[in-house]
Amino acid sequence: MSDETERIVPRSSTPVIEPEGTDIDDARARRPASPKRMQVRAADLEPYVGLKYLSRLFKLMAIILILVLAAEVITGLVSSGLSEFPAILGEISRLIVLAGLLWGCGDLAILLIDMGHDLRATRILLGRQLAHSMDEQLARIDPGMTHAADESEQLV
């Protein structure tokens, strides 16, 4: 048996990943088992693989441009000497700006990854707060209504 078991959420058909030890029958659990409505779906934990590769690609292109810049400066100075330095200086500034833009685009991709993690964490937190407040509200109305949700009542 694996460390994680999957349950299917009927409304979104996204598997829910429960770490081992969250079962009610497990006496070794350090914290009480969470209701089914408060569990995290597997779709909420998927990484942003494409953005990571895009970030690496932009940064690799920036490094390659810097290497091309160094090779162009060396070639220009060896072949023409200092007489062509003003023309090489224009090319240097253009390649440095382009490499900086590519590096910045790579950092923006990483920022998008971080924003996605924050959005997911916020969505999970709001779902858990909603489930908790609904349980409290039901307990105020009728204490007998606070029951563990079955699979057709899952919200998150």
N, C-alpha and C positions, 0 to 999 in steps of 0.2 A: 504494500500500500504506500502511496506517495505521501509527502508531507502536506500536500494541499488536496482538498477534495472540492469538486465542482458541483454547484447546484444551479439549476436553470431558473432565471427570473421570468415568469410567464409574459409580462407585458413587453419587455424589450428583448427577450430571448438572448440575453447576455449572461455568460456564466459568472457565478459569484465564487470568489476564492476565499475559503475559510482556512486560516492557519490551524495546524493541529493544536488541540488544547482548547478550542472554543466550544466544543460540544458540551452539553449540559451533563452528560454521563461521565465526563472526565473529571476525576477527583483531583488531579494534579493542576488544574487550571488556576492560574494566579489571580485572574480577575473573572468576574461572573460572565457567563455567556451573553453575547449581545443578541438582541432580538433580530429576527431575520430582516426586518426593515432597515436595520442600521448597518448591514454588512456592505462591504465594498465590492463593486462589480469588477471583473477582470478588465473590462474596457476602460475603467478609470485608472488603471495602472500601466497601460501600454506605453512604451517609450516613444519618443519622437526620433526614430532612426533616420528618416530622410533629412531632417534638419541638421542632424549631427554630421552626416556625410556632406551636406551642402556647405556647412561651416568649414569643414576640413578642406573641401575643394577650393573655396575662396582663399583660405589662408595659404594653401599650397601654391595656388597661382600667384599670390603676392610674393612668396619666397622665390618662385621661379623668375618673376620679373626683376627682383633685386639681383639675382644671379646673372640674368641677362644684362642688366645695367652695369654690373661690375665687369663682365666680359666686354661690353661695348666700350667702356671707358679705357680699359687696358688696350684693346685693339686700336682704338682711335689715337691714343697717345703713342703707341708703338709705330703705327703706320704714318701718321702725319706730324707727330710732335705736338708742341704747344700752339702751333698756328691754327689748328682746328678746334681749340678748346672752347671758344664761344658757341660753336655749333653743338659740340658735345654737351655743354652746360644746359642748353635748351632741352636736349633729349633727356638729360639726367633729371631735370625738374619734372618733365612730363611723366617719366616712368616712376618716379617717387610718388607723385600724386596718384597715379593709377594703382600702384601697389598699396598705398594707404587706403584708397577707396575699397579695394578688394578685401583688405584686412578688416576694415570697418564693417563690410557686409557680412563677413564671417562672424564678427562679434554680434551683429544684429540677429543672426540666426540663433546664436546661443541665447540671446535675450528673449527671443520668441519661445525657445524651449523653456526657459525659466518662467515666462508668463503663462505658458500652458500648464506647468506644474502648479503654479499658484491658482489658476482657474479651476483645475481639478480638485485641489485641496479645498477651495472655497465651496465648490459644488458638493463635495462629500460632507463637509461640515454643515452646510445648510440642510442637507438631507437628514443628517443625524439630529440636528436641532429641531427640525420639523417633526420627525418621528417622536422625539422626546416630549415636545410640547403637546403633541396629539395624545400621547399616553397620559400626561398630567391632566389635560382637559377631560379626557374620558374618565379618569379616576375621580375628578370632582363631580362629574355628572352622575356616574354610577360606578362604584368600586368594583362591581362584578364585570364591568366591560373591559377592564385592563387584562387582556389575555394575549398570549403570544400569537402573533399574526401567522396565519397559514399562508401557503404559497400564493394564493390568489389575492392576498391583501398587501403584498410587498410594494413599498413606495419607491425605494431607492434601488 
